Amino acid sequence: MSDSYETLLVETRDDKLMLVTLNRPQVSNAINTQMGHDLLDLFTGLVADPDRARCIVLTGAGTKAFCGGGDLKERNGMTDAVWLAQHALFERGFRMILDCPIPLIAAVNGHAYAGGLEMTLACDFTYASTAARFALTEVTIGIMPGGTGTQTLPRIVGERRAKEIILTGRPFTAEQAYEWGIVNQLCEPDKTLADALEVARAICANAPLSVRQAKQAIHHGLQMDLRTGTFFEIEAYNRLVPTQDRLEGVRAYNEKRKPDFVGR
């Protein structure tokens, strides 16, 4: 995991709040090969060392776009072999985003198309500008969603709505995204990032091990039947009992003060 990237801005703020900005505003923050390498390196490092942050906010540079998807100018004229190699890189990056144990919030400041929408779907939840627009446009250029979108979207909106979105390739509004459960909160365009950072700070204030275990219980439990999921939940719960933060949380409650969580 690097300290700096060519296509990403990574800033760790107070209380281990990490702000990650897709930084190619001149091309709608489109994902090129270098951004694929940068995202894979960043999130592989965060999966390996989740103590680096307590919450992450992912956004795009500028006001026009969160991310316009894959960089089609770079892809123009690619051979099949090069295209497949690039996409394998993108696939690994999206899986690392899905596997990230740290809470991950998308702050969508502009349009999120194709891989850009898939990136938000891979996050834990999304705050979006009322001016944002969304689409999975892949079928309009001869491919299909390949950044986990055919799997994440129907789990959020249901099979029938997902088929409509994916098979038409039509854009939809932030209000529709909110209505369908893709977006958690609509924000004024100039407040989207601030609102996302505010909720991220609330998460950062909680016990980091508790937050990570709860996230994993939800994420993996939903892939199981209910009874198996409840057993998985208790395994996650029991790992918190011997932690310093569990002792500190109860002690702080009884002493009527704010707990000082250390992630151990």
Phi and psi restraints in degrees (value plus and minus 20) as a CYANA .aco file:
   2 SER   PHI    -107.5   -67.5
   2 SER   PSI     142.5   182.5
   3 ASP   PHI    -105.8   -65.8
   3 ASP   PSI     -38.2     1.8
   4 SER   PHI    -168.9  -128.9
   4 SER   PSI     133.0   173.0
   5 TYR   PHI    -154.5  -114.5
   5 TYR   PSI     134.5   174.5
   6 GLU   PHI     -91.6   -51.6
   6 GLU   PSI     -55.6   -15.6
   7 THR   PHI    -134.8   -94.8
   7 THR   PSI     -19.6    20.4
   8 LEU   PHI    -147.2  -107.2
   8 LEU   PSI     124.9   164.9
   9 LEU   PHI    -126.7   -86.7
   9 LEU   PSI     104.6   144.6
  10 VAL   PHI    -141.8  -101.8
  10 VAL   PSI      99.7   139.7
  11 GLU   PHI    -150.6  -110.6
  11 GLU   PSI     104.3   144.3
  12 THR   PHI    -119.0   -79.0
  12 THR   PSI      98.5   138.5
  13 ARG   PHI    -117.0   -77.0
  13 ARG   PSI    -189.2  -149.2
  14 ASP   PHI     -78.7   -38.7
  14 ASP   PSI     131.2   171.2
  15 ASP   PHI      40.6    80.6
  15 ASP   PSI       7.7    47.7
  16 LYS   PHI      40.8    80.8
  16 LYS   PSI      15.3    55.3
  17 LEU   PHI    -107.6   -67.6
  17 LEU   PSI     100.1   140.1
  18 MET   PHI    -124.0   -84.0
  18 MET   PSI     107.8   147.8
  19 LEU   PHI    -126.8   -86.8
  19 LEU   PSI     100.3   140.3
  20 VAL   PHI    -133.7   -93.7
  20 VAL   PSI     102.9   142.9
  21 THR   PHI    -137.0   -97.0
  21 THR   PSI     102.2   142.2
  22 LEU   PHI     -87.3   -47.3
  22 LEU   PSI     101.4   141.4
  23 ASN   PHI    -141.4  -101.4
  23 ASN   PSI      43.0    83.0
  24 ARG   PHI    -154.6  -114.6
  24 ARG   PSI      37.4    77.4
  25 PRO   PHI     -82.1   -42.1
  25 PRO   PSI     -43.8    -3.8
  26 GLN   PHI     -87.6   -47.6
  26 GLN   PSI     -38.0     2.0
  27 VAL   PHI    -147.7  -107.7
  27 VAL   PSI      18.5    58.5
  28 SER   PHI      37.1    77.1
  28 SER   PSI      11.8    51.8
  29 ASN   PHI      35.4    75.4
  29 ASN   PSI      14.6    54.6
  30 ALA   PHI     -83.8   -43.8
  30 ALA   PSI     131.5   171.5
  31 ILE   PHI    -108.4   -68.4
  31 ILE   PSI      88.8   128.8
  32 ASN   PHI    -120.8   -80.8
  32 ASN   PSI    -197.3  -157.3
  33 THR   PHI     -80.1   -40.1
  33 THR   PSI     -60.2   -20.2
  34 GLN   PHI     -84.9   -44.9
  34 GLN   PSI     -61.2   -21.2
  35 MET   PHI     -84.4   -44.4
  35 MET   PSI     -55.6   -15.6
  36 GLY   PHI     -78.6   -38.6
  36 GLY   PSI     -65.6   -25.6
  37 HIS   PHI     -83.0   -43.0
  37 HIS   PSI     -61.4   -21.4
  38 ASP   PHI     -86.6   -46.6
  38 ASP   PSI     -64.7   -24.7
  39 LEU   PHI     -84.6   -44.6
  39 LEU   PSI     -61.6   -21.6
  40 LEU   PHI     -83.1   -43.1
  40 LEU   PSI     -63.7   -23.7
  41 ASP   PHI     -84.8   -44.8
  41 ASP   PSI     -65.0   -25.0
  42 LEU   PHI     -81.3   -41.3
  42 LEU   PSI     -72.5   -32.5
  43 PHE   PHI     -96.7   -56.7
  43 PHE   PSI     -46.8    -6.8
  44 THR   PHI     -82.9   -42.9
  44 THR   PSI     -61.9   -21.9
  45 GLY   PHI     -84.6   -44.6
  45 GLY   PSI     -57.5   -17.5
  46 LEU   PHI     -92.8   -52.8
  46 LEU   PSI     -54.1   -14.1
  47 VAL   PHI     -84.6   -44.6
  47 VAL   PSI     -60.2   -20.2
  48 ALA   PHI     -93.7   -53.7
  48 ALA   PSI     -50.6   -10.6
  49 ASP   PHI    -155.8  -115.8
  49 ASP   PSI      54.4    94.4
  50 PRO   PHI     -88.1   -48.1
  50 PRO   PSI     -30.4     9.6
  51 ASP   PHI     -92.4   -52.4
  51 ASP   PSI     -26.8    13.2
  52 ARG   PHI     -84.9   -44.9
  52 ARG   PSI     -44.2    -4.2
  53 ALA   PHI    -173.7  -133.7
  53 ALA   PSI     136.0   176.0
  54 ARG   PHI    -120.9   -80.9
  54 ARG   PSI     -43.5    -3.5
  55 CYS   PHI    -178.8  -138.8
  55 CYS   PSI     128.0   168.0
  56 ILE   PHI    -143.9  -103.9
  56 ILE   PSI     115.2   155.2
  57 VAL   PHI    -131.8   -91.8
  57 VAL   PSI     106.7   146.7
  58 LEU   PHI    -130.8   -90.8
  58 LEU   PSI     105.1   145.1
  59 THR   PHI    -162.2  -122.2
  59 THR   PSI    -199.8  -159.8
  60 GLY   PHI    -138.1   -98.1
  60 GLY   PSI     128.9   168.9
  61 ALA   PHI     -91.4   -51.4
  61 ALA   PSI     124.4   164.4
  62 GLY   PHI      63.8   103.8
  62 GLY   PSI    -195.5  -155.5
  63 THR   PHI    -131.4   -91.4
  63 THR   PSI     -30.6     9.4
  64 LYS   PHI     -97.4   -57.4
  64 LYS   PSI     -63.1   -23.1
  65 ALA   PHI    -164.6  -124.6
  65 ALA   PSI     123.7   163.7
  66 PHE   PHI     -96.3   -56.3
  66 PHE   PSI     -77.1   -37.1
  67 CYS   PHI    -186.1  -146.1
  67 CYS   PSI     109.7   149.7
  68 GLY   PHI    -107.6   -67.6
  68 GLY   PSI     -12.7    27.3
  69 GLY   PHI      74.8   114.8
  69 GLY   PSI    -180.5  -140.5
  70 GLY   PHI     -84.4   -44.4
  70 GLY   PSI     126.4   166.4
  71 ASP   PHI     -96.4   -56.4
  71 ASP   PSI      79.6   119.6
  72 LEU   PHI     -93.3   -53.3
  72 LEU   PSI     -41.8    -1.8
  73 LYS   PHI     -88.3   -48.3
  73 LYS   PSI     -62.0   -22.0
  74 GLU   PHI     -86.6   -46.6
  74 GLU   PSI     -54.7   -14.7
  75 ARG   PHI     -98.9   -58.9
  75 ARG   PSI     -36.7     3.3
  76 ASN   PHI     -80.5   -40.5
  76 ASN   PSI     100.3   140.3
  77 GLY   PHI      66.7   106.7
  77 GLY   PSI     -18.9    21.1
  78 MET   PHI     -81.8   -41.8
  78 MET   PSI     122.4   162.4
  79 THR   PHI     -92.1   -52.1
  79 THR   PSI     142.0   182.0
  80 ASP   PHI     -76.9   -36.9
  80 ASP   PSI     -62.0   -22.0
  81 ALA   PHI     -84.2   -44.2
  81 ALA   PSI     -63.2   -23.2
  82 VAL   PHI     -87.9   -47.9
  82 VAL   PSI     -61.9   -21.9
  83 TRP   PHI     -78.4   -38.4
  83 TRP   PSI     -68.0   -28.0
  84 LEU   PHI     -84.1   -44.1
  84 LEU   PSI     -58.0   -18.0
  85 ALA   PHI     -86.0   -46.0
  85 ALA   PSI     -61.6   -21.6
  86 GLN   PHI     -84.1   -44.1
  86 GLN   PSI     -62.6   -22.6
  87 HIS   PHI     -88.1   -48.1
  87 HIS   PSI     -53.6   -13.6
  88 ALA   PHI     -80.6   -40.6
  88 ALA   PSI     -57.0   -17.0
  89 LEU   PHI     -83.3   -43.3
  89 LEU   PSI     -67.1   -27.1
  90 PHE   PHI     -81.0   -41.0
  90 PHE   PSI     -62.7   -22.7
  91 GLU   PHI     -77.4   -37.4
  91 GLU   PSI     -65.5   -25.5
  92 ARG   PHI     -83.4   -43.4
  92 ARG   PSI     -58.5   -18.5
  93 GLY   PHI     -84.0   -44.0
  93 GLY   PSI     -64.1   -24.1
  94 PHE   PHI     -84.7   -44.7
  94 PHE   PSI     -58.1   -18.1
  95 ARG   PHI     -85.9   -45.9
  95 ARG   PSI     -55.5   -15.5
  96 MET   PHI     -87.3   -47.3
  96 MET   PSI     -55.5   -15.5
  97 ILE   PHI     -83.4   -43.4
  97 ILE   PSI     -65.2   -25.2
  98 LEU   PHI     -81.7   -41.7
  98 LEU   PSI     -55.9   -15.9
  99 ASP   PHI    -103.8   -63.8
  99 ASP   PSI     -26.0    14.0
 100 CYS   PHI     -80.2   -40.2
 100 CYS   PSI     102.1   142.1
 101 PRO   PHI     -96.9   -56.9
 101 PRO   PSI     -33.2     6.8
 102 ILE   PHI    -106.1   -66.1
 102 ILE   PSI     116.1   156.1
 103 PRO   PHI     -73.1   -33.1
 103 PRO   PSI     113.9   153.9
 104 LEU   PHI    -150.8  -110.8
 104 LEU   PSI      97.9   137.9
 105 ILE   PHI    -133.1   -93.1
 105 ILE   PSI     110.1   150.1
 106 ALA   PHI    -110.3   -70.3
 106 ALA   PSI     110.2   150.2
 107 ALA   PHI    -130.1   -90.1
 107 ALA   PSI      78.7   118.7
 108 VAL   PHI    -111.3   -71.3
 108 VAL   PSI      86.3   126.3
 109 ASN   PHI    -114.2   -74.2
 109 ASN   PSI     -30.7     9.3
 110 GLY   PHI    -177.1  -137.1
 110 GLY   PSI    -172.7  -132.7
 111 HIS   PHI     -92.2   -52.2
 111 HIS   PSI     126.2   166.2
 112 ALA   PHI    -148.2  -108.2
 112 ALA   PSI      78.8   118.8
 113 TYR   PHI    -133.3   -93.3
 113 TYR   PSI     129.7   169.7
 114 ALA   PHI      31.0    71.0
 114 ALA   PSI    -141.7  -101.7
 115 GLY   PHI     -79.6   -39.6
 115 GLY   PSI     -44.5    -4.5
 116 GLY   PHI     -86.9   -46.9
 116 GLY   PSI     -62.1   -22.1
 117 LEU   PHI     -88.5   -48.5
 117 LEU   PSI     -60.2   -20.2
 118 GLU   PHI     -79.8   -39.8
 118 GLU   PSI     -55.2   -15.2
 119 MET   PHI     -85.2   -45.2
 119 MET   PSI     -59.9   -19.9
 120 THR   PHI     -88.0   -48.0
 120 THR   PSI     -56.4   -16.4
 121 LEU   PHI     -86.2   -46.2
 121 LEU   PSI     -47.4    -7.4
 122 ALA   PHI     -98.9   -58.9
 122 ALA   PSI     -34.7     5.3
 123 CYS   PHI     -97.9   -57.9
 123 CYS   PSI     149.4   189.4
 124 ASP   PHI     -92.9   -52.9
 124 ASP   PSI     -59.5   -19.5
 125 PHE   PHI    -182.7  -142.7
 125 PHE   PSI     151.9   191.9
 126 THR   PHI    -153.6  -113.6
 126 THR   PSI     113.9   153.9
 127 TYR   PHI    -126.9   -86.9
 127 TYR   PSI     117.6   157.6
 128 ALA   PHI    -157.2  -117.2
 128 ALA   PSI     126.9   166.9
 129 SER   PHI     -85.2   -45.2
 129 SER   PSI     125.3   165.3
 130 THR   PHI     -83.6   -43.6
 130 THR   PSI     -38.3     1.7
 131 ALA   PHI    -109.4   -69.4
 131 ALA   PSI     -24.2    15.8
 132 ALA   PHI     -89.8   -49.8
 132 ALA   PSI     132.5   172.5
 133 ARG   PHI    -152.5  -112.5
 133 ARG   PSI     134.3   174.3
 134 PHE   PHI    -152.6  -112.6
 134 PHE   PSI     131.4   171.4
 135 ALA   PHI    -190.2  -150.2
 135 ALA   PSI     131.1   171.1
 136 LEU   PHI    -131.4   -91.4
 136 LEU   PSI      77.5   117.5
 137 THR   PHI    -116.0   -76.0
 137 THR   PSI     -14.0    26.0
 138 GLU   PHI     -77.3   -37.3
 138 GLU   PSI     -59.4   -19.4
 139 VAL   PHI     -87.0   -47.0
 139 VAL   PSI     -37.4     2.6
 140 THR   PHI     -99.0   -59.0
 140 THR   PSI     -29.6    10.4
 141 ILE   PHI    -143.7  -103.7
 141 ILE   PSI      -2.3    37.7
 142 GLY   PHI      70.6   110.6
 142 GLY   PSI      -8.8    31.2
 143 ILE   PHI    -145.1  -105.1
 143 ILE   PSI    -179.9  -139.9
 144 MET   PHI    -166.8  -126.8
 144 MET   PSI     145.1   185.1
 145 PRO   PHI     -77.2   -37.2
 145 PRO   PSI     110.7   150.7
 146 GLY   PHI    -154.7  -114.7
 146 GLY   PSI      -5.2    34.8
 147 GLY   PHI    -131.6   -91.6
 147 GLY   PSI      20.7    60.7
 148 THR   PHI      61.4   101.4
 148 THR   PSI     -18.3    21.7
 149 GLY   PHI     -84.0   -44.0
 149 GLY   PSI     -55.6   -15.6
 150 THR   PHI     -91.1   -51.1
 150 THR   PSI     -31.8     8.2
 151 GLN   PHI    -124.3   -84.3
 151 GLN   PSI     -61.6   -21.6
 152 THR   PHI     -94.6   -54.6
 152 THR   PSI     -61.8   -21.8
 153 LEU   PHI     -81.8   -41.8
 153 LEU   PSI     -70.3   -30.3
 154 PRO   PHI     -83.8   -43.8
 154 PRO   PSI     -45.0    -5.0
 155 ARG   PHI     -91.5   -51.5
 155 ARG   PSI     -40.3    -0.3
 156 ILE   PHI    -115.3   -75.3
 156 ILE   PSI     -66.6   -26.6
 157 VAL   PHI    -126.8   -86.8
 157 VAL   PSI     -29.1    10.9
 158 GLY   PHI      75.2   115.2
 158 GLY   PSI     138.9   178.9
 159 GLU   PHI     -83.3   -43.3
 159 GLU   PSI     -65.8   -25.8
 160 ARG   PHI     -88.7   -48.7
 160 ARG   PSI     -63.0   -23.0
 161 ARG   PHI     -85.7   -45.7
 161 ARG   PSI     -60.7   -20.7
 162 ALA   PHI     -81.8   -41.8
 162 ALA   PSI     -61.1   -21.1
 163 LYS   PHI     -82.1   -42.1
 163 LYS   PSI     -61.3   -21.3
 164 GLU   PHI     -81.5   -41.5
 164 GLU   PSI     -66.7   -26.7
 165 ILE   PHI     -84.2   -44.2
 165 ILE   PSI     -66.1   -26.1
 166 ILE   PHI     -96.2   -56.2
 166 ILE   PSI     -61.8   -21.8
 167 LEU   PHI     -97.0   -57.0
 167 LEU   PSI     -46.2    -6.2
 168 THR   PHI    -106.8   -66.8
 168 THR   PSI     -52.7   -12.7
 169 GLY   PHI      50.4    90.4
 169 GLY   PSI      -8.3    31.7
 170 ARG   PHI     -98.5   -58.5
 170 ARG   PSI     122.0   162.0
 171 PRO   PHI     -88.7   -48.7
 171 PRO   PSI     134.8   174.8
 172 PHE   PHI    -158.3  -118.3
 172 PHE   PSI     142.6   182.6
 173 THR   PHI    -105.2   -65.2
 173 THR   PSI     147.6   187.6
 174 ALA   PHI     -82.8   -42.8
 174 ALA   PSI     -56.4   -16.4
 175 GLU   PHI     -84.7   -44.7
 175 GLU   PSI     -60.3   -20.3
 176 GLN   PHI     -85.6   -45.6
 176 GLN   PSI     -61.7   -21.7
 177 ALA   PHI     -80.1   -40.1
 177 ALA   PSI     -58.0   -18.0
 178 TYR   PHI     -87.6   -47.6
 178 TYR   PSI     -64.9   -24.9
 179 GLU   PHI     -81.4   -41.4
 179 GLU   PSI     -55.2   -15.2
 180 TRP   PHI    -109.2   -69.2
 180 TRP   PSI     -22.9    17.1
 181 GLY   PHI      70.3   110.3
 181 GLY   PSI     -13.0    27.0
 182 ILE   PHI     -95.8   -55.8
 182 ILE   PSI     -54.0   -14.0
 183 VAL   PHI    -134.9   -94.9
 183 VAL   PSI     116.0   156.0
 184 ASN   PHI    -104.8   -64.8
 184 ASN   PSI     -55.7   -15.7
 185 GLN   PHI    -167.8  -127.8
 185 GLN   PSI     116.8   156.8
 186 LEU   PHI    -114.0   -74.0
 186 LEU   PSI     117.7   157.7
 187 CYS   PHI    -146.9  -106.9
 187 CYS   PSI     133.8   173.8
 188 GLU   PHI     -81.1   -41.1
 188 GLU   PSI     122.4   162.4
 189 PRO   PHI     -71.8   -31.8
 189 PRO   PSI     -56.7   -16.7
 190 ASP   PHI    -107.5   -67.5
 190 ASP   PSI     -17.0    23.0
 191 LYS   PHI    -140.2  -100.2
 191 LYS   PSI     -18.0    22.0
 192 THR   PHI     -78.7   -38.7
 192 THR   PSI     -71.6   -31.6
 193 LEU   PHI     -85.3   -45.3
 193 LEU   PSI     -62.4   -22.4
 194 ALA   PHI     -80.8   -40.8
 194 ALA   PSI     -61.1   -21.1
 195 ASP   PHI     -85.9   -45.9
 195 ASP   PSI     -60.5   -20.5
 196 ALA   PHI     -86.2   -46.2
 196 ALA   PSI     -60.1   -20.1
 197 LEU   PHI     -85.5   -45.5
 197 LEU   PSI     -54.6   -14.6
 198 GLU   PHI     -83.6   -43.6
 198 GLU   PSI     -65.8   -25.8
 199 VAL   PHI     -90.3   -50.3
 199 VAL   PSI     -52.0   -12.0
 200 ALA   PHI     -83.8   -43.8
 200 ALA   PSI     -58.6   -18.6
 201 ARG   PHI     -84.8   -44.8
 201 ARG   PSI     -55.9   -15.9
 202 ALA   PHI     -82.8   -42.8
 202 ALA   PSI     -59.7   -19.7
 203 ILE   PHI     -87.3   -47.3
 203 ILE   PSI     -62.5   -22.5
 204 CYS   PHI     -80.2   -40.2
 204 CYS   PSI     -48.3    -8.3
 205 ALA   PHI     -95.4   -55.4
 205 ALA   PSI     -35.2     4.8
 206 ASN   PHI    -107.8   -67.8
 206 ASN   PSI     149.8   189.8
 207 ALA   PHI     -85.4   -45.4
 207 ALA   PSI      98.0   138.0
 208 PRO   PHI     -82.7   -42.7
 208 PRO   PSI     -57.3   -17.3
 209 LEU   PHI     -87.0   -47.0
 209 LEU   PSI     -58.5   -18.5
 210 SER   PHI     -82.5   -42.5
 210 SER   PSI     -64.9   -24.9
 211 VAL   PHI     -82.0   -42.0
 211 VAL   PSI     -65.2   -25.2
 212 ARG   PHI     -86.6   -46.6
 212 ARG   PSI     -61.1   -21.1
 213 GLN   PHI     -86.1   -46.1
 213 GLN   PSI     -59.9   -19.9
 214 ALA   PHI     -84.4   -44.4
 214 ALA   PSI     -61.9   -21.9
 215 LYS   PHI     -80.4   -40.4
 215 LYS   PSI     -65.7   -25.7
 216 GLN   PHI     -86.1   -46.1
 216 GLN   PSI     -57.3   -17.3
 217 ALA   PHI     -83.3   -43.3
 217 ALA   PSI     -61.7   -21.7
 218 ILE   PHI     -87.0   -47.0
 218 ILE   PSI     -71.6   -31.6
 219 HIS   PHI     -81.7   -41.7
 219 HIS   PSI     -70.5   -30.5
 220 HIS   PHI    -100.4   -60.4
 220 HIS   PSI     -52.5   -12.5
 221 GLY   PHI     -82.1   -42.1
 221 GLY   PSI     -52.7   -12.7
 222 LEU   PHI     -88.7   -48.7
 222 LEU   PSI     -34.6     5.4
 223 GLN   PHI    -109.0   -69.0
 223 GLN   PSI     -20.4    19.6
 224 MET   PHI    -135.2   -95.2
 224 MET   PSI     145.7   185.7
 225 ASP   PHI     -89.6   -49.6
 225 ASP   PSI     142.6   182.6
 226 LEU   PHI     -79.0   -39.0
 226 LEU   PSI     -65.5   -25.5
 227 ARG   PHI     -85.0   -45.0
 227 ARG   PSI     -64.1   -24.1
 228 THR   PHI     -83.1   -43.1
 228 THR   PSI     -58.3   -18.3
 229 GLY   PHI     -81.6   -41.6
 229 GLY   PSI     -57.6   -17.6
 230 THR   PHI     -86.3   -46.3
 230 THR   PSI     -55.1   -15.1
 231 PHE   PHI     -88.0   -48.0
 231 PHE   PSI     -59.3   -19.3
 232 PHE   PHI     -82.5   -42.5
 232 PHE   PSI     -60.9   -20.9
 233 GLU   PHI     -77.8   -37.8
 233 GLU   PSI     -65.7   -25.7
 234 ILE   PHI     -87.1   -47.1
 234 ILE   PSI     -55.3   -15.3
 235 GLU   PHI     -81.7   -41.7
 235 GLU   PSI     -61.3   -21.3
 236 ALA   PHI     -86.4   -46.4
 236 ALA   PSI     -62.5   -22.5
 237 TYR   PHI     -80.7   -40.7
 237 TYR   PSI     -67.8   -27.8
 238 ASN   PHI     -82.5   -42.5
 238 ASN   PSI     -45.9    -5.9
 239 ARG   PHI     -89.2   -49.2
 239 ARG   PSI     -36.2     3.8
 240 LEU   PHI    -109.2   -69.2
 240 LEU   PSI     -39.6     0.4
 241 VAL   PHI     -79.0   -39.0
 241 VAL   PSI     -65.1   -25.1
 242 PRO   PHI    -105.2   -65.2
 242 PRO   PSI      -8.7    31.3
 243 THR   PHI    -103.5   -63.5
 243 THR   PSI     134.5   174.5
 244 GLN   PHI     -82.3   -42.3
 244 GLN   PSI     -56.0   -16.0
 245 ASP   PHI     -86.7   -46.7
 245 ASP   PSI     -53.6   -13.6
 246 ARG   PHI     -84.3   -44.3
 246 ARG   PSI     -64.0   -24.0
 247 LEU   PHI     -83.5   -43.5
 247 LEU   PSI     -62.8   -22.8
 248 GLU   PHI     -85.0   -45.0
 248 GLU   PSI     -60.8   -20.8
 249 GLY   PHI     -81.6   -41.6
 249 GLY   PSI     -65.4   -25.4
 250 VAL   PHI     -88.2   -48.2
 250 VAL   PSI     -60.3   -20.3
 251 ARG   PHI     -83.6   -43.6
 251 ARG   PSI     -64.8   -24.8
 252 ALA   PHI     -83.8   -43.8
 252 ALA   PSI     -58.3   -18.3
 253 TYR   PHI     -80.1   -40.1
 253 TYR   PSI     -66.2   -26.2
 254 ASN   PHI     -91.8   -51.8
 254 ASN   PSI     -46.4    -6.4
 255 GLU   PHI    -112.0   -72.0
 255 GLU   PSI     -17.0    23.0
 256 LYS   PHI      35.2    75.2
 256 LYS   PSI      30.7    70.7
 257 ARG   PHI    -159.9  -119.9
 257 ARG   PSI     147.6   187.6
 258 LYS   PHI     -95.4   -55.4
 258 LYS   PSI     111.7   151.7
 259 PRO   PHI     -91.0   -51.0
 259 PRO   PSI     132.1   172.1
 260 ASP   PHI    -131.0   -91.0
 260 ASP   PSI      70.6   110.6
 261 PHE   PHI    -103.1   -63.1
 261 PHE   PSI     118.5   158.5
 262 VAL   PHI    -138.6   -98.6
 262 VAL   PSI     -23.3    16.7
 263 GLY   PHI      58.7    98.7
 263 GLY   PSI       9.3    49.3
